[in-house]
Amino acid sequence: MSGEKKGFHRAWLVFIGVCMMMAGGMGLVLNVMGNFFAPMAVAFGLINPATGGPDVTQVTLLMTVYSYVMLVWLPFCGRLFDKVDARILFGASGALIVVGLLLMNVWTEVWQIYISGACFGLGGPAIFLVGPSVLINNWFAPKQAGKFLGIASAFTGVGTFVWSPVFAGIIQSSGYKTGFTIEAGICAVLVLVPAIFFFRTRPEDVGLKPYGIEKEEAGAEAVKTSGVNGKFALGTVAFWCILVAAGLISLGGGYKSMMPTAVQSVGGPELAMLGATMISAAAIGNILGKIALGTLADKIGIRNAMIGFCVVCIIGFLLMVLFLGDNQVPMLAAGFCIGTADAMMSVGLPLATRNCFGDRRYGEIYSYMNMPIALLGGIGATFVALVANFTGGFQAAYGCGVVFMAIIAACIFIACVTALKFRDKWTYEGEPEKSRKGSESLVSSQEAAH
């Protein structure tokens, strides 16, 4: 096997491809979908008789179908990352997303759009959730992966900044079907091109080593190919702690989206602009948080970085509890802090999973971790609204966020600490599932802080 080529490493192509996929996948398809709901409802004749406006309830079920198809498919798809060529897996998954978008042009009844939702659910694990972190973890050395995963993940936010106003204008001027056609074309370029031409599952597939591996401590290369299998992981405390943390983190999107409603519940419609600005502050927190968390994880360990981000989010929730209303600076600070929770989902959880269970079956194990995200991610706003209705105000709902973040911090701490106890169970591809003498020493020096 050859080492790193001078001047240019193929890992840079993989990184660029992942950035493209994040911007053209989740950043384009999922984060812009809300712009299509109202015009689709009108086209299907779904009108709210009380208000005379579009009734989007049946249309939004598209995303529910997407979530639950993905929930069922995740554990099966997770096993494919080590068995199927990346060009085939990512290419087929990307094609499903593109086909789902194009089919939105031909559906004439609302139930038919759920077929597109199923296409998104089948392609989602590779394109939206698990695939990006699998590629980054495979192609970059342990102390480089966090930074590059953080930067790549930030492209979902950057993409949203660009795509949302663009497609709002296209839909307004040319109709939602034209919007889906253009979206499908952009998605094809940003997802299928890197899938076919840039991606390979591991650097070993093309005779290379992970980028930056030669600069790390002795044993770092062995760490990149070792770990535990999915069956072993399911029996550990660390697995269930990360699973609980994943489910609670997934509720964060609801807290973010409900901020405008929360401030207007106290100060009335005149605070609508403040609420909208809070969403923008949260978007900035999302982008900067992903880059910062990935970089911090490489420097101080994922355990410490995740706990630090939980503290930042707790500050945001406390600001909402204490200053909710027409208090611009505290509210914008709260929006920024709460927005950083997205970094814990897209950057922190994959790095924590790799830290605890290794790279050997990372794709399979991390797919399991995404199941509570698929299950709970769509009900965050509903949860916040229900708590607010039950208690008579949003302060209690955001107070629950403080409790959730404390639980997340405790779960990550317990997971990383207890995972050290089975580090001697890490094995290599093709090696029997038994203790390997010295395997713990391979990683103890560079992972102890994690």
Secondary structure, DSSP 4 states (H G I P E B T S, - for coil): ---PPSS--THHHHHHHHHHHHHHTIIIIIHHTHHHHHHHHHHTT-B-TTTSSB--HHHHHHHHHHHHHHHHHHHHHHTTTTTS-HHHHHHHHHHHHHHHHHHTTT--SGGGHHHHHHHHHHHHIIIIIHHHHHHHHHHB-HHHHHHHHHHHHHHHHHHHHHHHHHHHHHHHHH-HHHHHHHHHHHHIIIIIHHHHHT--S-GGGGT---BTGGGS-TTHHHHTTEE--HHHHHTSHHHHHHHHHHHHHTTHHHHHHTHHHHHHHHH-GGGHHHHHHHHHHHHHHHHHHHHHHHHHHHHH-HHHHHHHHHHHHHHHHHHHHHH-SS-HHHHHHHHHHHHTHHHIIIIIHHHHHHHHHBSTTHHHHHHHHTHHHHHHGGGHHHHHHHHHHHHTSHHHHHHHHHHHHHHHHHHHHHHHHHHGGGGGG-EETTS-SS--TTHHHHHHHHHTT-
